Amino acid sequence: MKTDQTRALSAIRLSVETDETTSPGRQRAANEGAAASIGASIIGEAVDLGVSASKTTPFERPELGSWLTRPDEFDALMFWRFDRAVRSMADMNALVTWAREHRKVIVFAEGPGGRLVLDFRNGVDLITQLILQIFAFAAEFEAQSIRERVLGAQAAMRGMELRWRGSRPPYGYIPVPLEGGGWTLAPATEAIEGCGPAPVAVIERIIRDLMGDPAEKVAGKTVSTIAEELNAEGIRSPRDWWSLVKGRETGGKTGGAKGQRISRERFKWTPNVIIGSHRLSANGSTGQRSAKLRPKSRRSDPHPWGGASPRASSRAAGR
């Protein structure tokens, strides 16, 4: 039975998934409170974690973008604060145009001056439009300031020998503190309780499996075979290993079809994951990522990491 209650969509966005100050829970609670204040009921959520508003418009975000293509399913769009929605004046204009066309209500639960309710079902006056442009300008200015600070900090860190800039490290490394402050990366040669074998040991095993044993005429395995074996043995993929190190759940959301996000309990090893990992030599020194690596699961060449196959070697010898 159709009711007259306003149907609200709660939009939640986070640029950095581990940022506690703007956590999804806090945004969700604020949006629910704002919806109740206008007599609306939350009928769905658009949760985009690890998505930057400076790099994506509302229409390009996996979950929110999908909802915006189905405007008949909701009446109001709830955001915690202005910067959860947009970081540029152009994006604000596009969102307002969409709201006018589809006669929607946009609510910002918190922000300068308190809650802001924009009802586009009957249009908005010029003063409201001006306020929106001022807020959009402020959000864009803040985004530009953040970008400049980050670039400046990264440039400074590049001048600091061995300084790690943060984020998830390449597989095979783990952050360790520097004596003078800050962090650097060291080979992860020791197993961490609850996280499985040490990454360096896993990488060394992958290299041995890829190369085989020419002296014993044992051919190397394909990356597809190695990935299957690692998954079968329950060895954590690089992404899941880092999640366990940080005390988080494994798996997460990943891209599916256009506009869809798929949740996985764990991320598996794949040929591309193996090829994309950094190599470590047996003594723990760093190797370089190969730009020429490609999965070769359908070819007889057992050396997808750049080694010459026996067939190629025999051709070279006959020249």
C-alpha positions as CSV (number, residue, x, y, z in Angstrom):
1,M,0.0,0.0,0.0
2,K,1.4,3.4,-1.0
3,T,2.0,5.9,1.8
4,D,2.7,9.6,1.8
5,Q,5.8,9.3,4.0
6,T,9.0,10.7,2.4
7,R,11.4,7.9,1.3
8,A,15.0,8.9,2.2
9,L,18.3,7.6,0.8
10,S,21.2,7.8,3.2
11,A,24.5,8.6,1.4
12,I,27.7,7.6,3.2
13,R,31.1,8.4,1.8
14,L,34.6,8.0,3.2
15,S,37.9,8.8,1.3
16,V,40.0,6.8,3.7
17,E,38.3,3.7,5.1
18,T,40.2,3.8,8.4
19,D,39.3,7.4,9.2
20,E,37.5,7.2,12.5
21,T,36.6,10.9,12.7
22,T,34.1,10.6,9.9
23,S,33.2,7.0,10.4
24,P,30.3,5.4,8.5
25,G,28.5,4.8,11.8
26,R,28.6,8.5,12.7
27,Q,27.4,9.5,9.3
28,R,24.6,6.9,9.4
29,A,23.3,8.2,12.8
30,A,23.4,11.8,11.6
31,N,21.5,10.9,8.5
32,E,18.9,8.9,10.4
33,G,18.3,11.8,12.8
34,A,18.0,14.3,9.9
35,A,15.5,12.0,8.1
36,A,13.4,11.7,11.2
37,S,13.3,15.5,11.6
38,I,11.6,16.0,8.2
39,G,9.3,13.0,8.7
40,A,11.2,10.7,6.3
41,S,12.1,7.1,6.6
42,I,15.4,5.7,5.5
43,I,14.7,3.1,2.8
44,G,18.3,2.4,1.6
45,E,21.9,3.3,1.9
46,A,24.6,4.3,-0.7
47,V,27.8,3.4,1.0
48,D,31.0,4.4,-0.9
49,L,34.1,3.7,1.2
50,G,37.5,4.6,0.0
51,V,36.0,6.9,-2.6
52,S,37.3,10.5,-2.9
53,A,34.8,13.3,-3.7
54,S,37.7,15.3,-5.3
55,K,38.2,12.5,-7.8
56,T,34.6,11.3,-8.4
57,T,31.3,13.1,-9.0
58,P,28.3,11.8,-7.1
59,F,27.2,10.1,-10.4
60,E,30.5,8.3,-10.7
61,R,30.5,6.7,-7.3
62,P,29.7,2.9,-7.3
63,E,26.7,2.9,-5.0
64,L,25.5,6.5,-5.0
65,G,25.8,6.6,-8.8
66,S,23.6,3.5,-9.1
67,W,20.9,5.0,-6.9
68,L,20.9,8.3,-8.8
69,T,20.0,6.4,-12.0
70,R,16.9,5.2,-10.2
71,P,15.3,8.4,-8.9
72,D,11.8,7.0,-8.6
73,E,12.9,4.8,-5.7
74,F,13.4,7.6,-3.2
75,D,12.3,11.2,-2.5
76,A,15.1,12.7,-0.4
77,L,18.9,12.4,-0.4
78,M,20.6,12.6,3.0
79,F,24.3,13.6,3.5
80,W,26.1,14.0,6.9
81,R,27.9,17.2,5.8
82,F,28.4,19.1,2.6
83,D,31.8,17.6,1.8
84,R,30.3,14.1,1.9
85,A,28.4,15.0,-1.2
86,V,30.7,17.2,-3.3
87,R,34.1,18.9,-3.3
88,S,33.6,21.2,-6.3
89,M,31.2,23.9,-7.6
90,A,30.8,22.0,-10.8
91,D,29.7,18.8,-9.0
92,M,27.3,20.9,-6.8
93,N,25.7,22.4,-9.9
94,A,25.3,18.9,-11.5
95,L,23.7,17.5,-8.3
96,V,21.3,20.5,-8.0
97,T,20.3,20.1,-11.7
98,W,19.6,16.5,-11.1
99,A,17.5,17.3,-8.0
100,R,15.5,19.9,-9.8
101,E,14.8,17.6,-12.8
102,H,13.6,14.8,-10.5
103,R,12.0,17.0,-7.8
104,K,14.0,15.8,-4.9
105,V,14.9,17.0,-1.4
106,I,18.6,17.2,-0.4
107,V,19.4,17.3,3.3
108,F,22.8,18.0,4.9
109,A,22.4,16.8,8.5
110,E,25.2,18.9,10.0
111,G,27.4,21.9,9.0
112,P,27.8,25.6,9.3
113,G,24.6,27.0,10.6
114,G,23.2,23.6,11.4
115,R,21.0,21.3,9.3
116,L,20.3,22.4,5.8
117,V,17.2,21.2,4.0
118,L,16.9,22.0,0.2
119,D,13.5,21.2,-1.2
120,F,13.7,21.1,-5.0
121,R,10.2,19.9,-5.5
122,N,9.0,23.5,-6.0
123,G,12.3,25.1,-6.9
124,V,14.6,27.2,-4.7
125,D,15.1,31.0,-4.5
126,L,18.1,32.9,-5.6
127,I,19.5,33.4,-2.0
128,T,19.5,29.6,-1.5
129,Q,21.3,29.1,-4.8
130,L,23.9,31.7,-3.7
131,I,24.4,29.9,-0.4
132,L,24.9,26.6,-2.2
133,Q,27.6,28.1,-4.5
134,I,29.4,29.6,-1.4
135,F,29.4,26.2,0.3
136,A,30.6,24.5,-2.9
137,F,33.3,27.0,-3.3
138,A,34.4,26.4,0.4
139,A,34.4,22.7,-0.2
140,E,36.5,23.0,-3.4
141,F,38.9,25.4,-1.7
142,E,39.3,23.0,1.2
143,A,39.9,20.1,-1.2
144,Q,42.6,22.1,-3.0
145,S,44.3,23.0,0.3
146,I,44.3,19.4,1.4
147,R,45.8,18.3,-1.9
148,E,48.6,20.9,-1.6
149,R,49.4,19.9,1.9
150,V,49.5,16.2,1.0
151,L,51.8,16.9,-2.1
152,G,54.0,19.1,0.1
153,A,54.3,16.5,2.8
154,Q,55.1,13.8,0.2
155,A,57.7,16.0,-1.4
156,A,59.3,16.5,2.0
157,M,59.3,12.8,2.8
158,R,60.9,11.9,-0.5
159,G,63.9,13.9,0.7
160,M,64.1,11.8,3.9
161,E,66.1,8.7,3.4
162,L,64.1,5.5,4.0
163,R,61.0,7.4,5.1
164,W,57.7,5.5,4.6
165,R,54.8,7.7,3.6
166,G,52.0,5.5,4.9
167,S,49.2,3.5,3.3
168,R,49.3,-0.3,2.6
169,P,52.9,-1.3,2.0
170,P,54.0,-3.6,-0.9
171,Y,53.6,-7.2,-0.1
172,G,56.8,-8.5,1.5
173,Y,57.4,-5.4,3.6
174,I,56.2,-4.2,7.0
175,P,56.4,-0.8,8.7
176,V,59.0,-0.4,11.4
177,P,59.8,2.7,13.5
178,L,62.8,4.9,12.7
179,E,65.0,6.0,15.6
180,G,64.5,9.7,14.8
181,G,60.7,9.4,14.4
182,G,58.5,8.3,11.6
183,W,58.5,4.9,9.9
184,T,60.3,2.9,7.3
185,L,59.8,-0.4,5.6
186,A,61.6,-3.6,6.3
187,P,61.3,-7.1,4.8
188,A,58.5,-9.1,6.5
189,T,60.6,-12.1,7.3
190,E,58.9,-13.1,10.5
191,A,55.4,-14.7,10.7
192,I,52.9,-12.7,12.8
193,E,50.5,-14.7,15.0
194,G,47.1,-15.1,13.3
195,C,48.3,-13.8,9.9
196,G,49.8,-17.0,8.4
197,P,53.3,-17.4,7.0
198,A,55.7,-14.6,6.6
199,P,55.3,-12.7,3.3
200,V,59.0,-13.1,2.4
201,A,58.7,-16.9,2.8
202,V,55.6,-16.9,0.6
203,I,57.4,-14.8,-2.1
204,E,60.4,-17.1,-2.0
205,R,58.1,-20.1,-2.5
206,I,56.4,-18.4,-5.4
207,I,59.8,-17.8,-7.1
208,R,60.8,-21.4,-6.6
209,D,57.6,-22.6,-8.0
210,L,57.9,-20.3,-11.0
211,M,61.5,-21.2,-11.8
212,G,61.2,-25.0,-11.1
213,D,64.5,-26.9,-10.9
214,P,66.4,-27.0,-14.2
215,A,69.0,-29.3,-12.7
216,E,66.4,-31.9,-12.1
217,K,64.5,-31.0,-15.3
218,V,61.5,-29.9,-13.2
219,A,59.4,-27.3,-15.1
220,G,58.2,-24.3,-13.3
221,K,54.5,-23.9,-12.5
222,T,52.2,-21.3,-14.1
223,V,51.0,-18.4,-12.1
224,S,47.4,-19.8,-12.3
225,T,48.5,-23.1,-10.7
226,I,50.4,-21.3,-8.0
227,A,47.4,-19.1,-7.2
228,E,45.2,-22.1,-6.9
229,E,47.6,-23.9,-4.6
230,L,48.0,-20.8,-2.3
231,N,44.2,-20.4,-2.0
232,A,43.7,-24.1,-1.4
233,E,46.2,-24.0,1.5
234,G,44.5,-21.0,3.0
235,I,47.5,-18.7,2.7
236,R,46.3,-15.1,2.9
237,S,46.5,-12.9,-0.1
238,P,48.5,-9.6,0.3
239,R,45.4,-7.5,0.9
240,D,43.9,-9.9,3.5
241,W,47.3,-10.3,5.2
242,W,47.6,-6.6,5.7
243,S,44.0,-6.4,7.0
244,L,44.9,-9.1,9.6
245,V,48.1,-7.2,10.6
246,K,46.0,-4.1,11.2
247,G,43.4,-6.1,13.2
248,R,40.6,-5.7,10.6
249,E,38.3,-8.2,9.0
250,T,39.5,-9.8,5.8
251,G,37.7,-9.2,2.5
252,G,35.6,-6.2,1.7
253,K,33.9,-4.6,-1.2
254,T,35.2,-4.7,-4.7
255,G,33.9,-3.7,-8.1
256,G,31.4,-5.8,-10.0
257,A,29.3,-4.8,-13.0
258,K,29.0,-1.1,-13.7
259,G,27.5,0.6,-10.7
260,Q,27.7,-2.5,-8.5
261,R,29.8,-3.4,-5.5
262,I,30.4,-6.9,-4.4
263,S,31.2,-7.9,-0.8
264,R,33.8,-10.7,-0.4
265,E,34.7,-12.5,2.9
266,R,38.3,-12.8,1.6
267,F,40.4,-11.7,-1.3
268,K,42.0,-14.6,-3.2
269,W,45.3,-15.0,-4.9
270,T,45.1,-14.5,-8.7
271,P,47.7,-14.5,-11.4
272,N,47.6,-10.7,-11.4
273,V,48.1,-10.5,-7.7
274,I,51.2,-12.7,-7.9
275,I,52.6,-10.8,-10.9
276,G,52.0,-7.5,-9.2
277,S,53.8,-8.4,-6.0
278,H,57.4,-7.2,-5.3
279,R,60.0,-9.8,-5.4
280,L,62.5,-10.4,-2.6
281,S,65.7,-12.4,-2.9
282,A,66.4,-15.2,-0.5
283,N,68.4,-13.0,1.8
284,G,65.6,-10.4,2.0
285,S,67.0,-7.7,-0.2
286,T,64.4,-5.9,-2.3
287,G,63.9,-6.7,-6.0
288,Q,62.2,-4.6,-8.6
289,R,58.7,-4.9,-9.9
290,S,58.7,-6.3,-13.4
291,A,56.9,-4.3,-16.0
292,K,57.0,-7.1,-18.5
293,L,55.1,-9.8,-16.5
294,R,52.0,-11.2,-17.9
295,P,49.9,-14.3,-16.9
296,K,50.8,-17.2,-19.1
297,S,48.4,-19.9,-17.8
298,R,47.5,-21.0,-21.4
299,R,51.1,-21.3,-22.6
300,S,53.7,-23.9,-22.1
301,D,56.3,-21.3,-21.0
302,P,56.8,-22.0,-17.3
303,H,58.7,-18.8,-16.6
304,P,56.2,-15.9,-16.6
305,W,58.5,-13.8,-14.5
306,G,60.8,-13.1,-17.3
307,G,63.0,-16.2,-17.5
308,A,63.6,-17.8,-20.9
309,S,61.6,-20.9,-21.6
310,P,63.6,-24.1,-22.7
311,R,62.2,-23.6,-26.2
312,A,63.4,-20.0,-26.4
313,S,66.8,-21.1,-25.1
314,S,67.2,-23.8,-27.8
315,R,66.3,-21.3,-30.5
316,A,68.9,-18.9,-29.2
317,A,71.5,-21.6,-29.1
318,G,70.8,-22.5,-32.8
319,R,71.4,-19.0,-34.1
